[in-house]
Amino acid sequence: MKYDVIVIGAGYAGLTAARNLRRAGKNILLLEARNRVGGRIYTKWLDENTYVDLGGQWIGATQDRMYALCKEYQVPTFATFDTGKSSMFFLNQLKQYKGIIPPLPIFALLNLNKGIQRITRLSKKINLQQPWLSPNAQMWDEMSAEEWMQQTMKNEKAQSMFQLAFEAIFATHPKNISMLHTLFYTKSGKDFDTLMNIKKGAQQDRIMGGAQSVCDKMAGELGDVLQLNKPIVSISQNTDGVEVSGADFLYTAKKIVLAIPPAVAGKIQYQQPLPEKRVQLMQEQFMGNVVKCYAVYKTPFWRVNKLNGLCAMPGQYVSVSFDNSPKDGSKGILMGFALANKAIELMQFDEAKRRELVLDCFSKFLGDAALHCETYIDHYFTDEAWSLGCYAGIMPPNAITNCGAALREPCGNIHWAGTETSDIWNGYMEGAVRSGERVSNELMNV
């Protein structure tokens, strides 16, 4: 059988593309290498009532496609818990505060605010569809975000807090990322404040039953159009169509959609060489490093002390934490991010040592009670062949202006999707859904 379209990758991008094409009457096949759908969205159930999102989890302001999917599949959302005081453990001092302004010395605070506001102001000039054509694109692309930070913020405490916020957003050290990509990503998600915040921000709401629950319902609609445990090894194409093959299968189609990160797409064997810029893109774009670390307690005990579980801890293994308890508070679940270089360092240890180090971080702002959890679990997508990292693909200096135009450009019968290809909410579930919509529209006349 020759399909109209074969979609590779059953994350939000691939599921959206496959669903839309099937609803339009196309003969399609959706192949997923894993034994589950969701990709970098991975909800792990610890028991029949308790789950943790080991991958992406939040949706927020202006992420209209995700809210629409939740509504369509009748999956409720609920607000991220942020009632009470936040904490900051910095330079061996613990401080608690209300609101979103951290308790920094006035000069540090002013310097930090200056940097954040400047990024938002500069990002407004970025061409989201073609960032390489933005004003001063070459200059911004040659500069790393770290270089910009050091030029803009002279206060060391401001630099430390900015780096923490930056790594929480990008999951890489500022030295690794192009300033042009930083500005593009900022505008893609509206502004820097939106990317950082809970209320009216990217972390505003959680999905009841976990972020994978919507993926599972989309997969249910697709039925046997979806096939799991089908890792692609090779792609061959000619003027008539395309062949995809793995260890024990070969399928043919008129068109193929690769709804996977460019870094992962670069591991596939292409029997006919791809354009030079596309190859360069798959080599240049890299994935972030993040470990999501969870401690499950009998109750969210920190709430009794009017703490919200939010803590910023620059320089620690866990640099940011959140209250990830169920909506009804029936368990206390604390989630921490180990980010960028700290993620790499943390994963050098075995699970028992990681548990000890992470709980020690939690105890720095919650006391000894945080050392005694019922369950500890963490996850590192960098070790997964089908992800190679999280949250998303990142452009290093000089990559966007050299090969960014290849990101969405079809290569013969090969089309590209995935959150990395989205101009709106790039790197988020929303961006993945939008990319699936775009690529399915490209293929409606197949």
Secondary structure, DSSP 8 states (H G I E B T S, - for coil): -EEEEEEE--SHHHHHHHHHHHHTT--EEEE-SSSSS-TT--EEESSSS-EEESS--EE-TT-HHHHHHHHHTT--EEE----SEEEEEETTEEEEESSSS----HHHHHHHHHHHHHHHHHHTT--SS-GGGSTTHHHHHHSBHHHHHHHH---HHHHHHHHHHHHHHHSS-GGGSBHHHHHHHHHHTS-HHHHH-STTSTTSEEETT-THHHHHHHHHHHGGGEE-S----EEEEETTEEEEEETTEEEEEEEEEE-S-HHHHTTSEESS---HHHHHHHHH-EE--EEEEEEEESS-GGGGGTEEEEEE-TTSSS-EEEE---TT-SSEEEEEEEEHHHHHHHTTS-HHHHHHHHHHHHHHHH-GGGG--SEEEEEEGGG-TTTSSSS-EE--TTHHHHHGGGSS--BTTEEE-SGGG-SSSTTSHHHHHHHHHHHHHHTTT-
